[in-house]
Amino acid sequence: MRFAKMVSSEMDTAIEARSIATSPLNSKVSPLSQIQKDKLLVIQWEHLNLYKFYPMALCSSWTIRCMLYPMSVVKSRLQLQRQNNVYNGMRDAFVKIIRQEGIGALYKGFWMTLPQLSASFLYSSAYERVRDLLQTHLHITNHSVVSALAGGIASPCAQLIFVPTDIVAQHMMVHNNPEAFGGGEKNIPVADAIRKDGLEGRRTLGLRVIRAVYKVDGIFGFYRGFLSAIMLYIPSTMVFWSTYYNSLAVFRMIREKVTELEYGVKPTSPSEVDDRNLFLDQAVSGSIGGVASAMVTNPLEMLRIRLQVHRTTYRETIVRLWKYEKAQVFTKGLAPRMVNNALYSSLVMLAYESVKRFSVLPEFKNKIVW
């Protein structure tokens, strides 16, 4: 999922629209060509008013994060507990958290993750440069392959911001009951440092966690599990984008067939395909990509979060995962993660594409496709 959080113009299908004057099937003007000859399928940076685009993109990302953050809290707690000693599943976790801690507990650590919004722009910049390099210098033309490779290479840049904010947020999520979500003696020092700091009521929980992590592990404590985060998000990003573009390709094939049946003329170019429901295709493809990435990388997510919160070594974490969870490592916390990834990816696609359409320069407004 987070993986999805960081989107830019990589969501475009990279198909340039062009007008077609005649149909090779009947040697007369195609009706669809006349209707859609000037449509702009790909909204790129040169089409945008960036002074409108950046604030709107930031607001849309923040709104979606507000809506879906509770799912991240539930997912984290499910993955940190040993077997099912606290919650029996996603629904049980939601009910118990609200009943025992109040609805505010579903937003613990939320403010600490807001710097991750800036990671989206860092990711996008790196992604665009890498994608351009792959296309112009290595001559890779397959959009699924280009996006997967570019996303995988750009992902480590964003982890410089994601990892420290995640570590602080995750400690905040389990603050009320650290023993139930701890990994043993190595997890105790951070929780003890928070209990004994004497700052309750005088400092926010986030600042107290930052102080405790620094006191126990120093600056490197904020980058614990950095390698595991890269191991998670590189394949997660690659799976997402390859699935997303392949799904779009399937929908485009369906659109081509529908267009042929509706107009009686087989489309001969992208501009002749009926794209009236392009938003729907992008939203559904985003959901499919989000679910696929969640299913494939769930064991890596388990490894990452336990390394960061339990403070165990890689070897010890893997041994403990197999000893206590066994096959559950593939399914623990998967349900909320799939729901979160699917909803997040779908909403991001809709919001991002809407923002781009609202931000186009005046000369392109009559060419965009809704």
DRENDO-1510 file (C-alpha; in Angstrom, 1 decimal, always signed):
<recs>
REC; n; res; u; v; w
REC; 1; MET; +0.0; +0.0; +0.0 .
REC; 2; ARG; +2.1; +3.1; +1.0 .
REC; 3; PHE; +3.5; +2.0; -2.1 .
REC; 4; ALA; +0.8; +3.5; -3.5 .
REC; 5; LYS; +0.7; +6.6; -1.7 .
REC; 6; MET; +3.4; +8.1; -4.0 .
REC; 7; VAL; +1.9; +8.7; -7.4 .
REC; 8; SER; +2.8; +11.1; -10.2 .
REC; 9; SER; +2.4; +11.2; -14.0 .
REC; 10; GLU; +3.4; +7.5; -14.0 .
REC; 11; MET; -0.3; +6.8; -13.8 .
REC; 12; ASP; -0.7; +8.0; -17.4 .
REC; 13; THR; -1.2; +5.3; -20.0 .
REC; 14; ALA; +1.5; +6.9; -22.1 .
REC; 15; ILE; -0.7; +6.8; -25.3 .
REC; 16; GLU; -0.5; +10.0; -27.5 .
REC; 17; ALA; -3.9; +10.8; -29.1 .
REC; 18; ARG; -3.8; +11.7; -32.8 .
REC; 19; SER; -6.6; +12.3; -35.3 .
REC; 20; ILE; -7.3; +9.8; -38.1 .
REC; 21; ALA; -8.7; +11.2; -41.3 .
REC; 22; THR; -9.9; +8.0; -43.0 .
REC; 23; SER; -10.9; +4.4; -42.1 .
REC; 24; PRO; -9.0; +1.7; -43.9 .
REC; 25; LEU; -12.1; -0.4; -43.6 .
REC; 26; ASN; -14.5; +1.7; -45.7 .
REC; 27; SER; -12.4; +4.5; -47.1 .
REC; 28; LYS; -14.6; +7.2; -45.5 .
REC; 29; VAL; -14.2; +9.4; -42.4 .
REC; 30; SER; -14.6; +7.5; -39.2 .
REC; 31; PRO; -17.4; +9.0; -37.0 .
REC; 32; LEU; -15.4; +8.3; -33.9 .
REC; 33; SER; -12.3; +10.1; -35.4 .
REC; 34; GLN; -14.4; +13.2; -35.9 .
REC; 35; ILE; -15.8; +13.2; -32.4 .
REC; 36; GLN; -12.6; +12.4; -30.5 .
REC; 37; LYS; -9.8; +13.5; -32.8 .
REC; 38; ASP; -8.4; +16.2; -30.5 .
REC; 39; LYS; -8.8; +14.4; -27.2 .
REC; 40; LEU; -5.9; +14.6; -24.7 .
REC; 41; LEU; -5.4; +11.2; -23.1 .
REC; 42; VAL; -2.1; +11.9; -21.6 .
REC; 43; ILE; -1.9; +15.0; -19.3 .
REC; 44; GLN; +1.8; +15.7; -18.8 .
REC; 45; TRP; +3.7; +18.4; -17.0 .
REC; 46; GLU; +3.7; +20.8; -20.0 .
REC; 47; HIS; -0.1; +20.7; -20.0 .
REC; 48; LEU; -0.4; +21.7; -16.3 .
REC; 49; ASN; -0.6; +24.9; -14.3 .
REC; 50; LEU; +1.8; +23.8; -11.6 .
REC; 51; TYR; +0.7; +26.6; -9.2 .
REC; 52; LYS; -2.7; +25.0; -9.1 .
REC; 53; PHE; -1.6; +21.4; -9.4 .
REC; 54; TYR; +0.7; +21.1; -6.4 .
REC; 55; PRO; -1.6; +22.6; -3.8 .
REC; 56; MET; -4.6; +20.5; -5.1 .
REC; 57; ALA; -2.5; +17.3; -5.2 .
REC; 58; LEU; -1.3; +17.9; -1.6 .
REC; 59; CYS; -4.8; +18.5; -0.4 .
REC; 60; SER; -6.2; +15.4; -2.1 .
REC; 61; SER; -3.4; +13.2; -0.7 .
REC; 62; TRP; -4.0; +14.5; +2.8 .
REC; 63; THR; -7.7; +13.9; +2.5 .
REC; 64; ILE; -7.3; +10.3; +1.4 .
REC; 65; ARG; -4.7; +9.7; +4.2 .
REC; 66; CYS; -7.2; +11.0; +6.8 .
REC; 67; MET; -9.9; +8.6; +5.5 .
REC; 68; LEU; -7.8; +5.5; +5.4 .
REC; 69; TYR; -5.3; +5.9; +8.3 .
REC; 70; PRO; -7.4; +3.9; +10.8 .
REC; 71; MET; -6.9; +0.8; +8.5 .
REC; 72; SER; -3.1; +1.3; +8.8 .
REC; 73; VAL; -3.4; +1.3; +12.6 .
REC; 74; VAL; -5.4; -1.9; +12.6 .
REC; 75; LYS; -3.1; -3.6; +10.1 .
REC; 76; SER; +0.0; -2.7; +12.2 .
REC; 77; ARG; -1.5; -4.0; +15.5 .
REC; 78; LEU; -2.6; -7.3; +13.9 .
REC; 79; GLN; +0.9; -7.8; +12.4 .
REC; 80; LEU; +2.7; -7.0; +15.7 .
REC; 81; GLN; +0.7; -9.2; +18.0 .
REC; 82; ARG; +1.9; -12.7; +18.6 .
REC; 83; GLN; -0.5; -15.1; +16.9 .
REC; 84; ASN; -4.0; -13.9; +18.0 .
REC; 85; ASN; -3.3; -12.9; +21.6 .
REC; 86; VAL; -5.1; -9.5; +21.3 .
REC; 87; TYR; -7.4; -9.4; +18.3 .
REC; 88; ASN; -9.0; -12.2; +16.3 .
REC; 89; GLY; -9.2; -10.3; +13.0 .
REC; 90; MET; -9.9; -6.9; +11.4 .
REC; 91; ARG; -13.4; -6.5; +12.6 .
REC; 92; ASP; -12.6; -7.6; +16.2 .
REC; 93; ALA; -9.6; -5.1; +16.2 .
REC; 94; PHE; -11.8; -2.2; +15.1 .
REC; 95; VAL; -14.5; -3.0; +17.7 .
REC; 96; LYS; -12.0; -3.5; +20.6 .
REC; 97; ILE; -9.9; -0.4; +19.8 .
REC; 98; ILE; -13.0; +1.9; +19.6 .
REC; 99; ARG; -14.6; +0.3; +22.7 .
REC; 100; GLN; -11.5; +0.3; +24.9 .
REC; 101; GLU; -9.5; +3.3; +23.7 .
REC; 102; GLY; -11.9; +5.5; +21.9 .
REC; 103; ILE; -12.0; +6.5; +18.2 .
REC; 104; GLY; -9.0; +8.7; +18.7 .
REC; 105; ALA; -6.8; +5.6; +19.0 .
REC; 106; LEU; -7.4; +4.9; +15.3 .
REC; 107; TYR; -5.4; +8.1; +14.5 .
REC; 108; LYS; -2.5; +7.6; +16.8 .
REC; 109; GLY; +0.7; +8.6; +15.0 .
REC; 110; PHE; -1.2; +10.3; +12.2 .
REC; 111; TRP; +0.5; +13.7; +12.5 .
REC; 112; MET; +3.9; +12.0; +12.5 .
REC; 113; THR; +3.2; +10.6; +9.1 .
REC; 114; LEU; +2.3; +13.9; +7.4 .
REC; 115; PRO; +6.0; +14.5; +6.3 .
REC; 116; GLN; +5.4; +11.4; +4.1 .
REC; 117; LEU; +3.3; +13.6; +1.8 .
REC; 118; SER; +6.6; +15.3; +0.7 .
REC; 119; ALA; +8.0; +11.9; -0.1 .
REC; 120; SER; +5.4; +11.7; -3.0 .
REC; 121; PHE; +7.1; +14.6; -4.8 .
REC; 122; LEU; +10.6; +13.1; -4.1 .
REC; 123; TYR; +9.4; +9.8; -5.5 .
REC; 124; SER; +7.8; +11.4; -8.5 .
REC; 125; SER; +10.9; +13.4; -9.5 .
REC; 126; ALA; +13.1; +10.4; -9.2 .
REC; 127; TYR; +10.6; +8.2; -11.0 .
REC; 128; GLU; +10.2; +10.6; -14.0 .
REC; 129; ARG; +14.0; +10.9; -14.5 .
REC; 130; VAL; +14.5; +7.1; -14.4 .
REC; 131; ARG; +11.5; +6.5; -16.7 .
REC; 132; ASP; +12.9; +9.0; -19.2 .
REC; 133; LEU; +16.3; +7.4; -19.0 .
REC; 134; LEU; +14.9; +3.9; -19.6 .
REC; 135; GLN; +12.8; +5.1; -22.6 .
REC; 136; THR; +15.3; +7.4; -24.3 .
REC; 137; HIS; +18.6; +5.7; -23.6 .
REC; 138; LEU; +17.8; +2.0; -23.1 .
REC; 139; HIS; +14.9; +2.2; -25.6 .
REC; 140; ILE; +12.5; +0.2; -23.4 .
REC; 141; THR; +9.0; +0.8; -24.9 .
REC; 142; ASN; +6.8; -1.5; -22.8 .
REC; 143; HIS; +4.9; +0.8; -20.4 .
REC; 144; SER; +4.4; -1.9; -17.8 .
REC; 145; VAL; +8.1; -2.7; -17.7 .
REC; 146; VAL; +9.2; +0.9; -17.8 .
REC; 147; SER; +6.9; +1.9; -14.9 .
REC; 148; ALA; +7.8; -1.2; -12.8 .
REC; 149; LEU; +11.5; -0.6; -13.2 .
REC; 150; ALA; +11.3; +3.2; -12.6 .
REC; 151; GLY; +9.1; +2.7; -9.6 .
REC; 152; GLY; +11.4; +0.1; -8.1 .
REC; 153; ILE; +14.5; +2.3; -8.6 .
REC; 154; ALA; +12.8; +5.5; -7.3 .
REC; 155; SER; +11.3; +3.8; -4.2 .
REC; 156; PRO; +14.5; +3.9; -2.0 .
REC; 157; CYS; +14.5; +7.7; -2.3 .
REC; 158; ALA; +11.1; +8.0; -0.6 .
REC; 159; GLN; +12.2; +5.6; +2.2 .
REC; 160; LEU; +14.5; +8.2; +3.6 .
REC; 161; ILE; +11.4; +10.0; +4.8 .
REC; 162; PHE; +9.1; +7.0; +5.2 .
REC; 163; VAL; +11.2; +4.9; +7.5 .
REC; 164; PRO; +11.8; +7.3; +10.4 .
REC; 165; THR; +8.2; +8.6; +10.4 .
REC; 166; ASP; +6.9; +5.0; +10.2 .
REC; 167; ILE; +9.0; +4.0; +13.2 .
REC; 168; VAL; +7.7; +6.8; +15.4 .
REC; 169; ALA; +4.1; +6.3; +14.3 .
REC; 170; GLN; +4.2; +2.5; +14.9 .
REC; 171; HIS; +5.5; +3.0; +18.5 .
REC; 172; MET; +2.7; +5.5; +19.0 .
REC; 173; MET; +0.1; +3.0; +17.7 .
REC; 174; VAL; +1.0; +0.4; +20.4 .
REC; 175; HIS; +1.8; +2.8; +23.2 .
REC; 176; ASN; -1.1; +1.9; +25.4 .
REC; 177; ASN; -0.2; -1.8; +25.5 .
REC; 178; PRO; +3.4; -2.3; +24.4 .
REC; 179; GLU; +3.8; -5.6; +26.1 .
REC; 180; ALA; +1.0; -7.2; +24.1 .
REC; 181; PHE; +2.6; -6.1; +20.8 .
REC; 182; GLY; +6.3; -6.4; +21.9 .
REC; 183; GLY; +8.8; -8.9; +20.7 .
REC; 184; GLY; +10.5; -9.6; +24.0 .
REC; 185; GLU; +13.1; -8.0; +26.1 .
REC; 186; LYS; +14.6; -5.9; +23.2 .
REC; 187; ASN; +11.3; -4.0; +22.8 .
REC; 188; ILE; +11.2; -2.9; +26.4 .
REC; 189; PRO; +13.8; -0.1; +26.5 .
REC; 190; VAL; +11.9; +2.2; +24.2 .
REC; 191; ALA; +8.6; +1.6; +26.1 .
REC; 192; ASP; +10.4; +2.1; +29.4 .
REC; 193; ALA; +12.1; +5.3; +28.2 .
REC; 194; ILE; +8.6; +6.7; +27.4 .
REC; 195; ARG; +7.1; +5.7; +30.8 .
REC; 196; LYS; +10.0; +7.1; +32.8 .
REC; 197; ASP; +10.6; +10.4; +30.9 .
REC; 198; GLY; +8.4; +12.4; +33.2 .
REC; 199; LEU; +7.0; +14.3; +30.3 .
REC; 200; GLU; +3.4; +13.0; +30.2 .
REC; 201; GLY; +1.1; +16.0; +29.9 .
REC; 202; ARG; +3.9; +18.3; +29.1 .
REC; 203; ARG; +5.0; +16.9; +25.7 .
REC; 204; THR; +3.0; +15.3; +22.9 .
REC; 205; LEU; +3.3; +11.5; +22.6 .
REC; 206; GLY; +5.0; +11.9; +19.2 .
REC; 207; LEU; +7.8; +14.1; +20.7 .
REC; 208; ARG; +8.2; +11.6; +23.6 .
REC; 209; VAL; +8.6; +8.7; +21.2 .
REC; 210; ILE; +11.2; +10.6; +19.2 .
REC; 211; ARG; +13.1; +11.4; +22.4 .
REC; 212; ALA; +12.9; +7.7; +23.6 .
REC; 213; VAL; +14.0; +6.2; +20.3 .
REC; 214; TYR; +17.0; +8.6; +20.1 .
REC; 215; LYS; +17.9; +8.0; +23.7 .
REC; 216; VAL; +17.9; +4.2; +23.3 .
REC; 217; ASP; +19.3; +3.8; +19.7 .
REC; 218; GLY; +20.6; +7.2; +18.7 .
REC; 219; ILE; +20.0; +8.6; +15.2 .
REC; 220; PHE; +20.3; +5.1; +13.7 .
REC; 221; GLY; +17.2; +4.0; +15.6 .
REC; 222; PHE; +15.1; +6.1; +13.2 .
REC; 223; TYR; +16.4; +4.0; +10.3 .
REC; 224; ARG; +16.1; +0.6; +11.9 .
REC; 225; GLY; +14.9; -1.9; +9.3 .
REC; 226; PHE; +15.7; +0.5; +6.4 .
REC; 227; LEU; +16.9; -2.4; +4.3 .
REC; 228; SER; +13.7; -4.4; +5.0 .
REC; 229; ALA; +11.7; -1.4; +3.9 .
REC; 230; ILE; +13.5; -1.2; +0.6 .
REC; 231; MET; +13.1; -5.0; +0.3 .
REC; 232; LEU; +9.4; -4.5; +0.7 .
REC; 233; TYR; +8.7; -1.4; -1.3 .
REC; 234; ILE; +10.7; -2.2; -4.4 .
REC; 235; PRO; +8.8; -5.4; -5.2 .
REC; 236; SER; +5.6; -3.8; -4.0 .
REC; 237; THR; +5.9; -0.9; -6.3 .
REC; 238; MET; +7.0; -3.1; -9.2 .
REC; 239; VAL; +4.0; -5.5; -8.7 .
REC; 240; PHE; +1.6; -2.6; -8.4 .
REC; 241; TRP; +2.6; -0.7; -11.6 .
REC; 242; SER; +3.0; -3.8; -13.8 .
REC; 243; THR; -0.4; -5.0; -12.6 .
REC; 244; TYR; -2.0; -1.6; -13.1 .
REC; 245; TYR; -0.8; -1.1; -16.6 .
REC; 246; ASN; -1.6; -4.7; -17.6 .
REC; 247; SER; -5.1; -4.2; -16.2 .
REC; 248; LEU; -5.5; -1.0; -18.2 .
REC; 249; ALA; -4.4; -2.8; -21.3 .
REC; 250; VAL; -7.1; -5.4; -20.7 .
REC; 251; PHE; -9.7; -2.7; -20.2 .
REC; 252; ARG; -8.5; -1.0; -23.4 .
REC; 253; MET; -9.0; -4.2; -25.4 .
REC; 254; ILE; -12.5; -4.4; -24.0 .
REC; 255; ARG; -13.1; -0.7; -25.0 .
REC; 256; GLU; -11.8; -1.4; -28.5 .
REC; 257; LYS; -14.3; -4.2; -28.9 .
REC; 258; VAL; -17.2; -2.1; -27.5 .
REC; 259; THR; -16.2; +0.8; -29.8 .
REC; 260; GLU; -16.2; -1.6; -32.8 .
REC; 261; LEU; -19.7; -2.9; -31.9 .
REC; 262; GLU; -21.1; +0.5; -31.2 .
REC; 263; TYR; -19.8; +2.3; -34.3 .
REC; 264; GLY; -19.4; -0.6; -36.7 .
REC; 265; VAL; -15.8; +0.4; -37.4 .
REC; 266; LYS; -12.7; -1.2; -35.9 .
REC; 267; PRO; -10.5; +1.4; -34.1 .
REC; 268; THR; -7.2; +1.8; -35.9 .
REC; 269; SER; -5.6; +4.1; -33.3 .
REC; 270; PRO; -5.8; +5.0; -29.6 .
REC; 271; SER; -7.7; +8.2; -30.5 .
REC; 272; GLU; -10.6; +6.2; -32.0 .
REC; 273; VAL; -11.2; +4.2; -28.8 .
REC; 274; ASP; -14.2; +5.3; -26.8 .
REC; 275; ASP; -12.7; +6.6; -23.5 .
REC; 276; ARG; -15.9; +7.9; -21.8 .
REC; 277; ASN; -15.3; +5.7; -18.8 .
REC; 278; LEU; -11.5; +6.2; -18.6 .
REC; 279; PHE; -11.8; +7.2; -14.9 .
REC; 280; LEU; -13.5; +3.9; -14.1 .
REC; 281; ASP; -10.8; +1.9; -15.8 .
REC; 282; GLN; -8.1; +3.8; -13.9 .
REC; 283; ALA; -9.8; +3.4; -10.5 .
REC; 284; VAL; -10.5; -0.4; -10.9 .
REC; 285; SER; -6.9; -1.0; -12.3 .
REC; 286; GLY; -5.6; +0.9; -9.2 .
REC; 287; SER; -7.6; -1.4; -6.9 .
REC; 288; ILE; -6.4; -4.5; -8.7 .
REC; 289; GLY; -2.8; -3.3; -8.5 .
REC; 290; GLY; -3.1; -2.5; -4.8 .
REC; 291; VAL; -4.6; -5.9; -3.9 .
REC; 292; ALA; -1.9; -7.7; -6.0 .
REC; 293; SER; +0.9; -5.9; -4.3 .
REC; 294; ALA; -0.5; -6.5; -0.8 .
REC; 295; MET; -0.9; -10.3; -1.4 .
REC; 296; VAL; +2.6; -10.7; -2.9 .
REC; 297; THR; +4.5; -8.7; -0.3 .
REC; 298; ASN; +2.7; -9.4; +3.0 .
REC; 299; PRO; +5.5; -11.6; +4.5 .
REC; 300; LEU; +8.0; -8.7; +3.8 .
REC; 301; GLU; +5.6; -6.3; +5.5 .
REC; 302; MET; +5.6; -8.5; +8.5 .
REC; 303; LEU; +9.4; -8.7; +8.6 .
REC; 304; ARG; +9.7; -4.9; +8.2 .
REC; 305; ILE; +7.3; -3.9; +11.0 .
REC; 306; ARG; +8.6; -6.4; +13.5 .
REC; 307; LEU; +12.2; -5.4; +12.8 .
REC; 308; GLN; +11.3; -1.8; +13.4 .
REC; 309; VAL; +9.2; -2.1; +16.6 .
REC; 310; HIS; +10.5; -5.3; +18.2 .
REC; 311; ARG; +14.1; -4.2; +17.6 .
REC; 312; THR; +15.3; -7.7; +16.9 .
REC; 313; THR; +18.0; -8.7; +14.3 .
REC; 314; TYR; +17.0; -10.0; +10.8 .
REC; 315; ARG; +17.9; -13.5; +11.7 .
REC; 316; GLU; +16.1; -13.4; +15.1 .
REC; 317; THR; +13.0; -11.8; +13.5 .
REC; 318; ILE; +12.8; -14.5; +10.8 .
REC; 319; VAL; +13.2; -17.3; +13.3 .
REC; 320; ARG; +10.5; -15.8; +15.6 .
REC; 321; LEU; +8.1; -15.3; +12.7 .
REC; 322; TRP; +8.4; -18.9; +11.6 .
REC; 323; LYS; +8.2; -20.2; +15.2 .
REC; 324; TYR; +5.1; -18.3; +16.3 .
REC; 325; GLU; +3.3; -17.5; +13.0 .
REC; 326; LYS; +4.3; -20.2; +10.5 .
REC; 327; ALA; +2.0; -20.0; +7.5 .
REC; 328; GLN; +0.1; -17.1; +9.1 .
REC; 329; VAL; +3.0; -14.9; +7.9 .
REC; 330; PHE; +1.3; -14.9; +4.5 .
REC; 331; THR; -2.1; -13.8; +5.9 .
REC; 332; LYS; -1.7; -11.9; +9.1 .
REC; 333; GLY; -2.9; -8.4; +8.7 .
REC; 334; LEU; -3.6; -9.1; +5.0 .
REC; 335; ALA; -7.3; -8.3; +5.0 .
REC; 336; PRO; -6.9; -4.7; +6.3 .
REC; 337; ARG; -3.8; -4.3; +4.1 .
REC; 338; MET; -5.7; -5.4; +1.0 .
REC; 339; VAL; -8.7; -3.2; +1.8 .
REC; 340; ASN; -6.4; -0.2; +2.5 .
REC; 341; ASN; -4.3; -0.7; -0.6 .
REC; 342; ALA; -7.3; -1.2; -2.8 .
REC; 343; LEU; -9.2; +1.8; -1.5 .
REC; 344; TYR; -6.1; +4.0; -1.4 .
REC; 345; SER; -4.9; +3.1; -4.9 .
REC; 346; SER; -8.4; +3.6; -6.4 .
REC; 347; LEU; -9.0; +6.9; -4.6 .
REC; 348; VAL; -5.5; +8.2; -5.4 .
REC; 349; MET; -6.0; +7.4; -9.1 .
REC; 350; LEU; -9.4; +9.2; -9.1 .
REC; 351; ALA; -8.1; +12.2; -7.1 .
REC; 352; TYR; -4.9; +12.6; -9.0 .
REC; 353; GLU; -6.4; +12.3; -12.4 .
REC; 354; SER; -9.2; +14.8; -11.3 .
REC; 355; VAL; -6.6; +17.2; -10.0 .
REC; 356; LYS; -4.6; +17.0; -13.3 .
REC; 357; ARG; -7.8; +17.8; -15.3 .
REC; 358; PHE; -8.7; +20.7; -13.1 .
REC; 359; SER; -5.1; +22.1; -13.4 .
REC; 360; VAL; -4.6; +22.0; -17.1 .
REC; 361; LEU; -3.7; +25.2; -18.9 .
REC; 362; PRO; -6.6; +27.1; -20.6 .
REC; 363; GLU; -5.6; +26.1; -24.1 .
REC; 364; PHE; -6.0; +22.4; -23.2 .
REC; 365; LYS; -9.3; +22.5; -21.3 .
REC; 366; ASN; -11.4; +21.6; -24.3 .
REC; 367; LYS; -9.3; +18.6; -25.1 .
REC; 368; ILE; -9.3; +16.6; -21.9 .
REC; 369; VAL; -11.3; +13.4; -21.4 .
REC; 370; TRP; -13.4; +13.0; -18.3 .
</recs>
